[in-house]
């Protein structure tokens, strides 16, 4: 063999080896999500299982702080052309993402890459939240939750209470008895705007904004019914006499206050099941959110949490892998395990049925409360979703105004009127910025 033949053989061998390595190297799929402690551990478990199930793709999850920090990091990355493939965004950002032109609707993705998904088997109050006005599913529901009432059964026994409160008036009465029984924080709440404004309205079929809560157009305006104002005024009276303790805007203080045994009742996310079941050193219970006495039958509550969005700007081969990963996350087995590990709601009826048939809810009845609350009654035009622009800004306004109420600097009416005024200014600015943008079809 001459030198040229040896060189050709060597080059051919190198080419074969390089091709083999190239074929063996999986395609990385970047998945950004908020940092949620034990939830991240549960997510990693499913990512690892998917990665181990095939060799073509490797999902790489990365935590980016809070929901807001994750969202802002994604925007910055997209503008620089370095966006991840997937991002978990809080539900309130649905309109912003829908109008951005930056997302690949998940329903289109699954069709385009041959993934058979029966969307009718999804729990409708969950999946409806993430649909466009035209009915197309824009993102994959995965980390859905809804507020419920968590209560300390030992504290209730000490106060002579035998069942959870069903109405807001009962919450006030119970708080009086719990205070008398020695509990300094009888009742508190996490996510106050989500609990005391949006969900209060949803369950009573009251609008929080015109245009079907923004679902039908960017020209929506905030409207706060007299019942909402009355509810905020009632909470204010409890703050004054010590029955209600303000525990912050989100849930970082509410759940620790409950788990420590200091607060006997809290209204906050159903997704706190993991922390409560693991860390509470007392008998605990969960109940549906209170409603107003003498009103119409309560309707479904509003979901919170996040969904998974697919971003544009990647290769077709990447999207094939993303469709496979999202199909995996949608399977009944994964959904059932995710629900049990995290407290987030199962997104599909099949997963719910699977968990129910296993007898799991007999042991952990608190886990089924949120699902029953979502499925009660019938959703109306006012109880599908809240689809408004610039949620970080307008929620901050409402939170600030509620704080003025709790600190007795404003009446409930003054604060909610100012919330409408300031909130509408934010909505008009968002409308101007998105003039000409249509909802994704």
NUMI-37649 format. One record per residue: x, y, z of N, C-alpha, C in turn. Coordinates in steps of 0.1 Angstrom, whole numbers, padded with zeros to 4 digits, always signed. Layout:
<pts>
XYZXYZXYZ;...
</pts>
This chain:
<pts>
+0009-0012+0000+0000+0000+0000+0009+0012+0000;+0007+0022-0010+0015+0034-0010+0010+0044+0000;+0018+0055+0000+0015+0066+0010+0001+0072+0007;-0002+0074-0005-0016+0080-0008-0027+0071-0004;-0025+0058-0006-0036+0048-0002-0037+0048+0014;-0026+0049+0020-0026+0049+0035-0033+0062+0040;-0030+0073+0033-0036+0086+0037-0051+0086+0035;-0055+0080+0023-0070+0079+0021-0076+0070+0031;-0070+0059+0034-0076+0050+0044-0077+0057+0058;-0067+0064+0061-0067+0071+0074-0078+0082+0075;-0079+0089+0064-0089+0100+0063-0103+0093+0064;-0105+0082+0057-0117+0075+0057-0121+0070+0071;-0110+0065+0078-0113+0060+0092-0117+0071+0101;-0110+0083+0100-0113+0094+0108-0127+0099+0106;-0131+0099+0093-0144+0103+0089-0155+0094+0095;-0152+0081+0095-0162+0071+0101-0163+0073+0116;-0151+0075+0122-0151+0077+0137-0159+0090+0140;-0156+0100+0133-0163+0113+0135-0178+0112+0133;-0182+0105+0123-0196+0103+0120-0202+0095+0132;-0195+0085+0137-0200+0077+0148-0203+0085+0160;-0193+0093+0163-0194+0102+0175-0205+0112+0173;-0206+0117+0161-0217+0127+0158-0231+0120+0160;-0232+0108+0155-0244+0101+0156-0248+0098+0170;-0237+0095+0178-0240+0091+0192-0243+0103+0201;-0238+0115+0197-0240+0127+0206-0255+0131+0205;-0262+0131+0217-0276+0135+0217-0277+0150+0214;-0289+0154+0209-0292+0169+0207-0297+0174+0221;-0290+0185+0225-0294+0191+0238-0307+0200+0236;-0316+0198+0244-0328+0207+0244-0329+0214+0257;-0328+0227+0257-0327+0236+0269-0341+0239+0274;-0343+0237+0287-0356+0238+0293-0353+0247+0306;-0358+0260+0305-0357+0269+0316-0370+0269+0324;-0368+0270+0337-0379+0270+0346-0376+0277+0359;-0386+0281+0367-0383+0288+0379-0377+0279+0390;-0370+0284+0399-0364+0276+0410-0375+0274+0421;-0379+0262+0422-0390+0259+0432-0387+0248+0442;-0374+0247+0445-0370+0238+0456-0373+0223+0453;-0382+0217+0461-0385+0203+0459-0391+0199+0446;-0398+0209+0440-0404+0207+0427-0394+0205+0417;-0382+0212+0418-0371+0210+0408-0366+0196+0409;-0366+0190+0421-0361+0176+0422-0371+0167+0415;-0384+0169+0417-0394+0161+0410-0393+0162+0395;-0390+0174+0390-0389+0176+0376-0377+0169+0370;-0366+0170+0378-0353+0164+0373-0355+0149+0372;-0363+0143+0381-0366+0128+0380-0372+0125+0367;-0382+0133+0362-0389+0129+0350-0380+0132+0338;-0372+0143+0339-0362+0146+0328-0352+0135+0326;-0347+0130+0338-0337+0119+0337-0344+0106+0331;-0356+0104+0335-0363+0092+0329-0365+0093+0314;-0369+0105+0309-0370+0107+0295-0357+0105+0288;-0346+0112+0294-0333+0111+0287-0328+0096+0287;-0331+0089+0297-0327+0075+0297-0335+0066+0288;-0347+0070+0284-0356+0062+0275-0352+0062+0261;-0343+0071+0257-0338+0072+0243-0325+0079+0242;-0318+0078+0231-0304+0084+0230-0303+0095+0221;-0314+0099+0214-0313+0110+0204-0313+0124+0210;-0320+0125+0221-0321+0139+0227-0317+0139+0242;-0313+0150+0246-0310+0152+0261-0317+0165+0265;-0327+0164+0274-0333+0176+0279-0324+0181+0291;-0321+0194+0290-0312+0201+0300-0320+0211+0308;-0325+0208+0320-0333+0218+0327-0324+0228+0335;-0328+0240+0335-0320+0251+0342-0330+0260+0350;-0327+0261+0363-0336+0270+0371-0331+0284+0370;-0340+0294+0369-0337+0308+0367-0344+0317+0378;-0344+0313+0390-0350+0322+0400-0365+0321+0401;-0371+0332+0403-0386+0333+0404-0392+0332+0390;-0406+0331+0390-0413+0331+0377-0409+0343+0369;-0409+0355+0376-0407+0367+0369-0392+0368+0364;-0383+0363+0372-0369+0363+0368-0367+0354+0356;-0373+0343+0356-0372+0333+0345-0378+0339+0333;-0389+0346+0334-0396+0352+0322-0387+0363+0316;-0381+0371+0325-0373+0382+0320-0360+0377+0314;-0354+0366+0320-0342+0360+0314-0345+0354+0300;-0357+0349+0299-0361+0343+0286-0362+0354+0275;-0368+0366+0279-0370+0377+0270-0356+0382+0265;-0347+0383+0275-0333+0388+0271-0326+0378+0262;-0328+0365+0265-0321+0355+0257-0327+0355+0242;-0340+0357+0241-0347+0356+0228-0342+0368+0220;-0341+0380+0226-0336+0392+0219-0322+0390+0214;-0314+0382+0220-0300+0380+0216-0298+0368+0208;-0310+0361+0205-0309+0349+0197-0304+0337+0204;-0304+0337+0217-0299+0326+0225-0310+0320+0234;-0322+0320+0229-0334+0315+0237-0333+0300+0239;-0339+0295+0250-0340+0281+0253-0351+0275+0243;-0352+0262+0243-0362+0255+0236-0376+0256+0243;-0375+0255+0256-0387+0254+0264-0386+0264+0276;-0397+0270+0280-0397+0278+0292-0410+0276+0300;-0409+0275+0313-0421+0275+0321-0424+0289+0325;-0436+0294+0321-0440+0307+0324-0453+0307+0333;-0455+0316+0342-0467+0317+0350-0479+0320+0341;-0490+0315+0345-0502+0316+0336-0506+0330+0332;-0503+0340+0341-0507+0354+0338-0500+0360+0326;-0489+0353+0322-0481+0358+0311-0486+0353+0297;-0497+0346+0298-0502+0339+0286-0505+0349+0274;-0511+0360+0277-0514+0370+0266-0501+0376+0260;-0492+0379+0269-0479+0385+0264-0472+0375+0255;-0472+0362+0258-0465+0352+0250-0473+0349+0238;-0486+0349+0239-0495+0346+0228-0493+0357+0217;-0491+0369+0220-0490+0380+0211-0475+0383+0206;-0466+0376+0212-0452+0379+0210-0447+0375+0196;-0453+0365+0190-0447+0359+0178-0435+0351+0180;-0432+0348+0193-0420+0341+0196-0423+0326+0200;-0435+0322+0200-0438+0308+0204-0444+0300+0193;-0441+0287+0195-0446+0277+0186-0458+0270+0193;-0470+0273+0189-0482+0267+0197-0480+0252+0199;-0482+0248+0211-0480+0233+0214-0489+0224+0207;-0501+0229+0204-0510+0221+0196-0505+0219+0182;-0500+0229+0176-0494+0228+0163-0481+0219+0163;-0473+0220+0173-0461+0212+0174-0465+0197+0174;-0474+0194+0182-0478+0179+0184-0484+0174+0171;-0491+0182+0163-0497+0178+0151-0485+0176+0140;-0477+0187+0140-0466+0187+0130-0457+0175+0131;-0455+0170+0143-0445+0159+0145-0452+0146+0149;-0465+0145+0145-0471+0132+0146-0474+0127+0160;-0475+0135+0170-0478+0131+0183-0493+0131+0185;-0499+0120+0188-0513+0119+0190-0517+0123+0204;-0524+0134+0205-0528+0138+0218-0543+0141+0218;-0551+0135+0227-0565+0137+0228-0567+0148+0238;-0568+0161+0233-0569+0172+0242-0583+0172+0250;-0592+0165+0245-0605+0164+0252-0604+0157+0265;-0593+0149+0267-0590+0142+0279-0583+0150+0290;-0580+0162+0286-0574+0172+0296-0585+0177+0304;-0582+0180+0317-0592+0186+0326-0594+0200+0321;-0607+0203+0317-0610+0215+0309-0607+0228+0316;-0610+0230+0329-0606+0243+0335-0591+0245+0335;-0583+0235+0333-0569+0236+0333-0565+0240+0318;-0569+0232+0309-0565+0234+0295-0571+0247+0289;-0583+0250+0293-0589+0262+0287-0582+0275+0290;-0575+0275+0301-0568+0287+0305-0557+0291+0295;-0552+0281+0288-0540+0283+0279-0544+0283+0264;-0557+0284+0261-0561+0284+0247-0562+0298+0242;-0559+0300+0229-0561+0313+0223-0576+0315+0221;-0580+0327+0217-0594+0331+0215-0600+0322+0205;-0592+0317+0196-0597+0308+0185-0598+0293+0190;-0594+0290+0202-0595+0277+0207-0582+0268+0206;-0571+0274+0201-0559+0266+0200-0551+0266+0213;-0546+0254+0216-0538+0253+0229-0524+0259+0226;-0520+0269+0233-0507+0276+0231-0496+0270+0238;-0498+0264+0250-0487+0259+0258-0492+0247+0266;-0483+0239+0271-0487+0226+0278-0489+0228+0292;-0501+0227+0297-0504+0227+0312-0495+0217+0319;-0488+0221+0329-0480+0211+0336-0479+0214+0351;-0478+0226+0355-0476+0230+0369-0488+0238+0374;-0500+0232+0372-0512+0239+0375-0516+0238+0390;-0521+0248+0396-0526+0248+0409-0538+0257+0411;-0544+0257+0422-0555+0266+0425-0555+0268+0440;-0560+0279+0445-0560+0281+0460-0570+0273+0467;-0567+0268+0479-0576+0261+0488-0573+0266+0502;-0582+0262+0511-0580+0265+0525-0573+0254+0532;-0561+0257+0538-0554+0247+0547-0557+0251+0561;-0560+0240+0569-0563+0243+0583-0557+0233+0593;-0554+0237+0605-0548+0229+0615-0559+0222+0623;-0560+0209+0621-0570+0201+0628-0569+0201+0643;-0556+0201+0648-0554+0201+0662-0559+0215+0668;-0556+0225+0661-0561+0239+0665-0576+0239+0665;-0582+0233+0655-0597+0233+0655-0602+0226+0666;-0597+0214+0670-0601+0206+0681-0600+0215+0694;-0589+0221+0696-0587+0229+0708-0597+0241+0709;-0602+0246+0697-0611+0257+0697-0626+0252+0696;-0628+0239+0696-0641+0233+0696-0648+0233+0682;-0639+0234+0672-0644+0234+0658-0643+0220+0652;-0654+0216+0645-0655+0202+0641-0654+0200+0626;-0655+0211+0618-0654+0210+0604-0648+0223+0598;-0643+0223+0586-0637+0235+0581-0648+0245+0577;-0645+0258+0577-0655+0268+0574-0659+0267+0559;-0671+0270+0556-0676+0269+0542-0679+0283+0536;-0681+0293+0545-0684+0307+0540-0674+0316+0546;-0673+0328+0541-0664+0339+0546-0668+0343+0560;-0681+0344+0562-0686+0347+0576-0681+0337+0586;-0681+0324+0582-0676+0314+0591-0661+0315+0593;-0654+0319+0583-0640+0321+0585-0637+0331+0596;-0645+0342+0596-0644+0352+0606-0648+0347+0620;-0658+0339+0621-0663+0334+0634-0652+0324+0639;-0647+0315+0630-0637+0306+0634-0624+0313+0639;-0621+0324+0632-0609+0331+0636-0610+0337+0650;-0622+0341+0654-0624+0346+0667-0622+0335+0678;-0627+0323+0675-0625+0312+0684-0611+0307+0684;-0604+0307+0673-0590+0303+0673-0581+0312+0681;-0584+0325+0679-0577+0335+0687-0579+0332+0702;-0591+0330+0706-0594+0327+0720-0587+0314+0725;-0585+0305+0716-0578+0292+0719-0563+0294+0720;-0558+0306+0717-0544+0308+0719-0536+0309+0706;-0542+0310+0695-0535+0311+0682-0534+0326+0678;-0522+0331+0678-0520+0346+0675-0524+0349+0660;-0521+0340+0651-0525+0341+0637-0536+0331+0634;-0549+0336+0635-0560+0327+0633-0561+0324+0618;-0560+0335+0610-0562+0333+0595-0552+0342+0588;-0546+0337+0578-0537+0345+0569-0538+0340+0555;-0532+0346+0545-0533+0342+0532-0520+0344+0524;-0517+0335+0515-0506+0338+0505-0513+0342+0492;-0505+0348+0483-0510+0352+0470-0523+0360+0471;-0523+0371+0478-0535+0378+0482-0543+0383+0470;-0537+0388+0459-0544+0392+0448-0551+0381+0441;-0544+0370+0439-0550+0358+0433-0561+0352+0441;-0559+0352+0454-0569+0346+0463-0581+0355+0465;-0579+0367+0470-0589+0376+0474-0596+0385+0463;-0590+0385+0452-0596+0393+0441-0600+0383+0429;-0590+0378+0422-0593+0369+0411-0602+0357+0414;-0598+0349+0424-0605+0337+0427-0618+0340+0434;-0618+0350+0442-0631+0354+0448-0641+0357+0437;-0637+0365+0427-0646+0368+0416-0650+0356+0408;-0640+0348+0405-0643+0336+0396-0653+0327+0402;-0652+0324+0415-0661+0314+0421-0675+0320+0423;-0677+0333+0421-0690+0339+0422-0695+0344+0408;-0688+0340+0398-0691+0344+0384-0691+0359+0382;-0682+0366+0388-0680+0380+0387-0669+0384+0378;-0670+0394+0370-0658+0397+0361-0648+0405+0369;-0635+0404+0365-0625+0414+0371-0622+0424+0360;-0626+0421+0347-0623+0430+0337-0634+0428+0326;-0636+0439+0318-0645+0438+0306-0639+0429+0296;-0646+0427+0285-0642+0419+0273-0639+0405+0278;-0648+0400+0286-0647+0386+0291-0633+0384+0298;-0630+0393+0307-0617+0393+0314-0605+0394+0305;-0607+0401+0294-0597+0403+0284-0596+0392+0274;-0604+0382+0275-0603+0371+0265-0607+0376+0251;-0616+0386+0250-0621+0390+0237-0615+0403+0231;-0605+0408+0238-0598+0420+0232-0589+0427+0241;-0580+0435+0236-0570+0442+0243-0575+0455+0249;-0588+0458+0246-0594+0471+0251-0601+0468+0264;-0598+0457+0271-0605+0454+0284-0601+0464+0294;-0610+0466+0304-0608+0475+0315-0612+0468+0328;-0605+0471+0338-0608+0465+0351-0621+0470+0356;-0628+0460+0363-0641+0464+0369-0641+0455+0382;-0643+0462+0393-0644+0455+0406-0658+0457+0412;-0666+0446+0411-0679+0446+0416-0680+0449+0431;-0692+0454+0435-0694+0458+0449-0691+0447+0458;-0694+0434+0454-0691+0423+0463-0677+0421+0465;-0668+0424+0456-0654+0423+0458-0649+0433+0468;-0654+0445+0466-0651+0456+0475-0655+0453+0490;-0667+0447+0491-0672+0443+0504-0664+0433+0510;-0659+0423+0502-0650+0412+0507-0637+0418+0513;-0631+0427+0505-0619+0434+0509-0621+0441+0522;-0632+0448+0523-0636+0456+0535-0637+0446+0547;-0643+0434+0545-0645+0425+0556-0631+0420+0561;-0622+0417+0552-0608+0413+0556-0601+0425+0564;-0604+0437+0559-0598+0448+0566-0603+0449+0581;-0615+0446+0583-0621+0446+0597-0614+0435+0605;-0611+0424+0599-0604+0413+0606-0589+0417+0609;-0583+0425+0600-0570+0429+0603-0570+0438+0616;-0580+0447+0616-0581+0456+0627-0583+0449+0641;-0591+0438+0641-0593+0432+0654-0584+0420+0656;-0575+0417+0647-0565+0407+0649-0568+0393+0644;-0580+0392+0637-0583+0379+0632-0576+0375+0619;-0571+0385+0612-0564+0383+0599-0550+0388+0600;-0540+0381+0596-0526+0385+0596-0521+0386+0582;-0516+0397+0578-0510+0399+0564-0497+0391+0564;-0496+0382+0554-0484+0373+0553-0477+0375+0540;-0478+0387+0534-0470+0390+0522-0477+0387+0509;-0471+0392+0498-0478+0391+0485-0478+0377+0479;-0469+0369+0482-0469+0356+0476-0471+0345+0487;-0462+0335+0487-0465+0324+0497-0453+0321+0506;-0442+0329+0504-0430+0326+0511-0431+0327+0526;-0441+0334+0531-0443+0335+0545-0456+0328+0550;-0465+0326+0541-0478+0320+0545-0476+0305+0549;-0470+0297+0540-0468+0283+0543-0459+0281+0556;-0448+0288+0557-0440+0286+0570-0448+0290+0582;-0457+0300+0581-0465+0304+0593-0475+0293+0596;-0480+0286+0586-0489+0275+0588-0482+0263+0593;-0471+0259+0587-0464+0247+0591-0458+0248+0605;-0455+0260+0609-0449+0261+0622-0460+0260+0633;-0472+0260+0629-0483+0259+0639-0488+0273+0644;-0482+0284+0639-0485+0297+0644-0499+0302+0638;-0501+0299+0625-0513+0303+0618-0522+0291+0617;-0534+0292+0622-0543+0280+0622-0550+0278+0608;-0552+0288+0601-0558+0287+0587-0551+0296+0578;-0548+0291+0566-0543+0299+0555-0550+0295+0542;-0552+0305+0533-0556+0303+0520-0545+0305+0511;-0540+0295+0504-0529+0296+0495-0529+0284+0485;-0519+0282+0477-0519+0273+0466-0520+0258+0471;-0528+0250+0463-0529+0236+0465-0515+0229+0463;-0506+0236+0456-0493+0230+0453-0484+0230+0465;-0489+0235+0476-0481+0235+0488-0482+0222+0496;-0489+0212+0490-0491+0199+0496-0478+0193+0500;-0468+0193+0492-0455+0187+0495-0449+0192+0508;-0449+0205+0509-0443+0211+0521-0451+0208+0533;-0465+0209+0532-0473+0207+0543-0473+0193+0548;-0474+0183+0539-0474+0169+0542-0460+0164+0548;-0450+0171+0544-0437+0167+0548-0433+0173+0561;-0436+0186+0563-0431+0194+0575-0441+0197+0586;-0454+0196+0584-0463+0199+0595-0462+0188+0605;-0461+0192+0618-0460+0183+0629-0474+0182+0636;-0484+0184+0629-0498+0184+0635-0507+0178+0624;-0519+0174+0629-0529+0169+0619-0534+0181+0611;-0534+0180+0598-0538+0191+0590-0549+0186+0581;-0557+0196+0575-0567+0193+0566-0568+0204+0555;-0575+0201+0544-0577+0210+0533-0591+0211+0530;-0596+0222+0526-0610+0224+0522-0611+0233+0510;-0622+0233+0504-0624+0242+0493-0625+0257+0498;-0622+0266+0489-0622+0280+0493-0636+0284+0498;-0636+0293+0508-0649+0297+0513-0657+0305+0502;-0670+0306+0503-0678+0314+0495-0687+0323+0503;-0694+0332+0497-0704+0341+0504-0716+0333+0508;-0721+0335+0520-0733+0329+0524-0745+0334+0517;-0754+0326+0513-0766+0330+0506-0765+0334+0492;-0753+0332+0486-0751+0335+0472-0754+0323+0463;-0752+0325+0450-0754+0314+0441-0744+0303+0443;-0747+0291+0438-0737+0280+0440-0724+0283+0435;-0713+0280+0442-0700+0283+0437-0696+0276+0424;-0689+0284+0416-0684+0278+0404-0670+0274+0405;-0663+0270+0394-0649+0266+0395-0640+0277+0399;-0629+0274+0405-0619+0284+0408-0610+0286+0397;-0601+0296+0398-0591+0300+0388-0578+0293+0390;-0572+0287+0380-0559+0281+0382-0548+0291+0382;-0537+0286+0388-0524+0294+0388-0513+0285+0384;-0501+0288+0388-0490+0280+0385-0485+0283+0370;-0479+0273+0364-0472+0276+0351-0476+0266+0341;-0472+0269+0329-0473+0260+0317-0460+0260+0309;-0458+0251+0301-0445+0250+0293-0448+0255+0279;-0439+0265+0275-0440+0271+0262-0429+0267+0253;-0431+0265+0241-0421+0261+0231-0417+0274+0223;-0405+0277+0222-0400+0290+0216-0396+0287+0202;-0398+0297+0193-0394+0296+0179-0378+0298+0178;-0373+0295+0166-0359+0298+0163-0350+0286+0164;-0355+0274+0165-0347+0262+0166-0349+0253+0153;-0341+0243+0153-0341+0234+0141-0352+0224+0141;-0357+0220+0130-0368+0210+0129-0365+0197+0138;-0352+0193+0137-0349+0181+0145-0351+0183+0160;-0348+0195+0164-0350+0199+0178-0365+0198+0182;-0373+0203+0173-0388+0203+0176-0393+0188+0176;-0388+0180+0168-0392+0166+0169-0389+0160+0183;-0378+0163+0189-0374+0159+0202-0383+0166+0213;-0386+0178+0211-0395+0185+0220-0409+0179+0220;-0414+0176+0209-0427+0169+0208-0427+0156+0216;-0416+0149+0214-0416+0136+0221-0415+0138+0237;-0407+0148+0241-0406+0151+0255-0419+0155+0261;-0426+0164+0254-0439+0169+0259-0450+0158+0259;-0449+0149+0249-0458+0138+0249-0455+0129+0261;-0443+0127+0265-0439+0119+0276-0444+0126+0289;-0443+0139+0290-0448+0146+0302-0463+0145+0303;-0470+0143+0292-0484+0143+0292-0490+0129+0295;-0481+0119+0296-0486+0105+0298-0493+0104+0312;-0503+0095+0313-0509+0093+0326-0500+0090+0337;-0490+0081+0335-0481+0077+0345-0473+0089+0350;-0467+0097+0341-0459+0108+0345-0468+0118+0353;-0480+0121+0347-0489+0131+0353-0493+0127+0367;-0496+0114+0369-0500+0109+0382-0488+0110+0392;-0476+0106+0388-0465+0107+0397-0462+0122+0400;-0462+0130+0390-0460+0145+0392-0469+0151+0402;-0482+0147+0401-0492+0152+0410-0489+0147+0425;-0486+0135+0426-0483+0130+0440-0470+0135+0446;-0460+0138+0437-0448+0143+0442-0448+0158+0446;-0456+0165+0438-0455+0180+0440-0467+0187+0445;-0479+0181+0444-0491+0187+0448-0497+0195+0436;-0490+0196+0425-0496+0202+0413-0508+0193+0408;-0517+0199+0401-0529+0192+0397-0525+0183+0385;-0531+0171+0384-0529+0163+0372-0536+0171+0360;-0530+0171+0349-0536+0179+0338-0547+0171+0330;-0546+0158+0331-0555+0150+0323-0565+0142+0332;-0576+0139+0326-0586+0131+0333-0581+0117+0335;-0573+0112+0326-0568+0098+0327-0558+0097+0339;-0550+0107+0341-0541+0107+0353-0549+0108+0366;-0559+0116+0366-0568+0118+0378-0574+0105+0381;-0580+0098+0371-0586+0085+0373-0577+0075+0378;-0565+0075+0373-0554+0065+0377-0551+0067+0391;-0549+0079+0396-0546+0082+0410-0558+0078+0419;-0570+0082+0414-0582+0079+0422-0584+0064+0424;-0583+0057+0413-0585+0042+0414-0574+0035+0423;-0563+0041+0424-0552+0035+0433-0555+0036+0447;-0565+0044+0451-0568+0046+0465-0560+0057+0472;-0552+0064+0464-0543+0074+0470-0551+0085+0477;-0562+0089+0472-0569+0100+0479-0576+0096+0492;-0577+0083+0494-0582+0079+0507-0571+0081+0518;-0559+0081+0514-0548+0083+0523-0545+0098+0524;-0546+0105+0512-0543+0119+0512-0554+0127+0506;-0565+0128+0513-0577+0135+0508-0575+0150+0504;-0565+0156+0510-0562+0170+0507-0558+0172+0492;-0553+0161+0486-0548+0162+0472-0559+0163+0462;-0571+0158+0466-0582+0158+0457-0591+0171+0458;-0589+0178+0469-0598+0190+0471-0597+0200+0460;-0585+0203+0455-0584+0213+0445-0590+0208+0432;-0589+0195+0429-0595+0190+0416-0610+0191+0417;-0616+0187+0428-0630+0188+0430-0635+0203+0429;-0627+0212+0434-0631+0226+0434-0631+0231+0419;-0621+0227+0411-0620+0231+0397-0632+0225+0389;-0636+0213+0393-0646+0206+0385-0661+0209+0389;-0662+0216+0400-0676+0219+0405-0683+0230+0396;-0696+0229+0395-0703+0239+0388-0699+0239+0373;-0703+0250+0366-0701+0251+0352-0694+0264+0349;-0683+0263+0341-0676+0275+0337-0685+0284+0328;-0684+0297+0331-0692+0307+0323-0682+0316+0315;-0687+0326+0308-0678+0335+0301-0669+0343+0310;-0673+0344+0323-0665+0351+0333-0655+0342+0340;-0656+0329+0338-0647+0320+0346-0640+0310+0337;-0633+0315+0327-0625+0307+0318-0610+0311+0321;-0607+0323+0321-0593+0328+0324-0594+0343+0326;-0583+0348+0331-0580+0363+0331-0569+0365+0321;-0572+0372+0310-0562+0373+0299-0559+0388+0297;-0551+0394+0305-0547+0408+0305-0532+0410+0304;-0529+0421+0298-0515+0424+0295-0507+0430+0307;-0494+0429+0307-0485+0434+0317-0489+0430+0331;-0491+0417+0333-0495+0412+0347-0486+0415+0358;-0473+0415+0355-0463+0418+0366-0466+0432+0372;-0469+0442+0362-0471+0455+0366-0485+0457+0373;-0496+0452+0367-0509+0455+0373-0511+0447+0386;-0505+0435+0387-0507+0427+0399-0500+0435+0410;-0488+0441+0407-0481+0448+0418-0489+0460+0422;-0496+0467+0413-0505+0478+0417-0516+0473+0427;-0523+0462+0423-0533+0457+0432-0528+0453+0446;-0516+0446+0445-0510+0442+0458-0507+0455+0467;-0502+0465+0461-0499+0477+0468-0511+0483+0474;-0522+0484+0466-0534+0490+0471-0540+0481+0482;-0539+0468+0481-0544+0460+0492-0536+0462+0505;-0523+0464+0504-0515+0467+0515-0519+0481+0522;-0523+0490+0514-0529+0503+0519-0541+0500+0528;-0549+0490+0523-0561+0486+0531-0557+0480+0544;-0548+0470+0543-0545+0463+0555-0538+0472+0566;-0531+0482+0561-0525+0491+0570-0534+0503+0574;-0546+0502+0570-0557+0512+0573-0554+0526+0568;-0546+0527+0557-0544+0539+0550-0554+0543+0540;-0562+0533+0535-0573+0535+0526-0584+0526+0529;-0596+0530+0525-0608+0521+0526-0607+0511+0515;-0615+0501+0516-0615+0491+0505-0620+0498+0492;-0630+0506+0493-0635+0513+0480-0624+0522+0474;-0617+0529+0482-0607+0538+0477-0596+0530+0470;-0592+0519+0477-0581+0511+0471-0585+0504+0458;-0597+0499+0458-0601+0492+0446-0604+0502+0434;-0609+0514+0438-0610+0524+0427-0597+0528+0421;-0587+0529+0430-0574+0533+0425-0567+0521+0418;-0570+0509+0422-0565+0497+0414-0571+0498+0400;-0584+0501+0398-0590+0502+0385-0583+0513+0377;-0581+0525+0383-0575+0536+0376-0561+0533+0372;-0553+0529+0381-0539+0526+0378-0537+0514+0369;-0546+0504+0371-0545+0492+0363-0549+0494+0349;-0559+0503+0347-0563+0506+0333-0553+0514+0325;-0545+0522+0332-0534+0529+0326-0524+0519+0321;-0521+0509+0328-0512+0498+0324-0517+0490+0312;-0530+0487+0312-0536+0480+0301-0536+0488+0289;-0539+0501+0290-0538+0510+0278-0524+0511+0272;-0514+0511+0280-0501+0511+0275-0497+0498+0268;-0502+0487+0274-0500+0474+0267-0507+0474+0254;-0519+0479+0254-0527+0479+0241-0520+0487+0230;-0514+0499+0234-0507+0507+0224-0494+0499+0219;-0488+0493+0228-0475+0486+0224-0478+0474+0215;-0490+0469+0216-0494+0457+0208-0505+0460+0198;-0506+0472+0194-0515+0476+0184-0512+0469+0171;-0523+0463+0165-0521+0455+0153-0518+0440+0155;-0514+0437+0168-0511+0423+0170-0525+0415+0172;-0525+0404+0166-0537+0395+0168-0534+0383+0176;-0544+0377+0182-0541+0365+0190-0537+0354+0180;-0528+0346+0185-0522+0335+0177-0533+0325+0173;-0533+0321+0161-0543+0311+0156-0538+0298+0155;
</pts>
